[in-house]
Amino acid sequence: MNRKAVPFLAFSVLLLLLHSQSSVCNRRKGHQYERYHWNTRNSSSRSGEFREVFNWKQLDFEFPNEQMRRQAIQSGAFVEINSSMPLSLEADSTRLFVSAPRWRQGVPFTLTYLPLPGADLKRVPTQSSPRLKPYPNAEANRQGNCDGLTSVFRMSADNCNRLWVVDTGRVGAQQLCPPQVIAFDLQTDAIVYRHRFSQESLLCNSQPTNIAVEYKAEAQCGRGNNLDAFLYVTDTLAYAIIVIDTSSGRSWRVSDKSMFPNPEAGSFNVQGVKFDFMDGILGLAIGPPRYYKNDRDLFYNPMTSFQHFWVRTSRLQNENATTPSNPQPFETFQSGQWKRNSQSAGCGISSSGVLFFGLVKQNALACWDTSKPYTTENIAVLKKDDEKLQFLSTVVVDRMDRLWALSTRFQRFFTNSLNPEDVNFRIFSATATEAVRNTACYVPTLGEGPMRGSA
């Protein structure tokens, strides 16, 4: 049936603006789920090799020279206090990428990186207030340069040495440039793909935020200029997955009620800071290509929700199979029985199929082995820290199976109560395997025990 969506508070504008929505959305009959309460008695709690590697009171940036830094401060292009907040992470072997959306004025670079000494996490020293370097360079990050980057939300580095980023094109409440997806070649740092969203694929309140990539020919990493891939992009404020076929340039929307915010989860309480928040689909992670032939699971969750959901990517790739007049495929949007009593933001998945995600209310990091049922006994709490793990906005597993997590104190940034004298932003790292060892999420490797799918 058709329902009108009520006004929701926008994730993209942290100035407490209301985004009115008048679009009529198709809501389809879904599954009924039994309510489960969070129970840590059936979950192991351990830290593994999880350690803090970077932290900031306020983000700082490295300019090409000190004169440009002074000019940026004088002009307001760089506001040093409470203007910048990191949102997402990605990594290759020698760089950790950090996005800083331009929610407010005064963010000089929206896509940045920190050098890493190599793939071995033990060699990464703990650093306080390192300066973030612009990627690929300062000019590409210049505000108003629509051929560059305006406001990067989330990103994904693939096995083909490419970094895919979602750029909203928005500064504060102003749409300066068209929203787009850009792919960088991490060997040359050159742009190898760009997709500017068409008006047909967006609604008036759309906000592209996150991305997952699936190549049609994984071993070849795509062919030619189009890279032969399907891109899955979350539309957080209009509640859909936008599918892009890079070969044809076509894009289409897939929507399901599981991508909408749940009003029951709309009230947040993080260390006594209370606020209401109604964001749709945000977390996104594509499972390893090992469960089905020529198919994969795409895991996702709305920010304002108590559940994770998943769908086979083959359902998303068929443009004609996901039209409103053909509701059958929507029965394949799935969830498990368990419901968290906490919201969750970003999620990441390892090569063995372990999904990692934050628990906002608990200030905790949790995991789930996706080969097992989504029930409370198969969820493990890996780390809980009321001081250091406030609001895990991003959890990601890179292609070397290194786990990265970013805590942001978003609740204080959002409510304009961030104390610039406190350590507010922290990045943690671990190897994905060690982080889950001796928990319900541990997947034995060859020689250690029975593998998934074995008797």
Secondary structure, DSSP 8 states (H G I E B T S, - for coil): -EEE---EE-SS-TTT-EE----EEE-------------GGGS-B--TT-EEEEEESS--B--SSHHHHHHHHHHTS---SSS-----EEE-SSEEEEE---SSS--S-SEEEEE-S-S-GGG---EES--BEESS-TGGG-TT-TTS-S-EEEEEE-TTSEEEEEE--EETTEE-S--EEEEEETTT--EEEEEE--GGG--TT--EEEEEEEESSGGGT--TTTTTEEEEEEETTTTEEEEEETTT--EEEE--GGGS--GGG-EEEETTEEEE----EEEEEE--TTSBTTB-EEEEEESS-S--EEEEHHHHH-GGGGSTT--GGGGG-EE-S---SS----EEE-TT-EEEEEETTTTEEEEEETTS-SSGGGEEEEEE-TTT-S-EEEEEE-TT-EEEEEE--HHHHHTT---TTS--EEEEEEEHHHHHTTSTT----TTTS--TT--
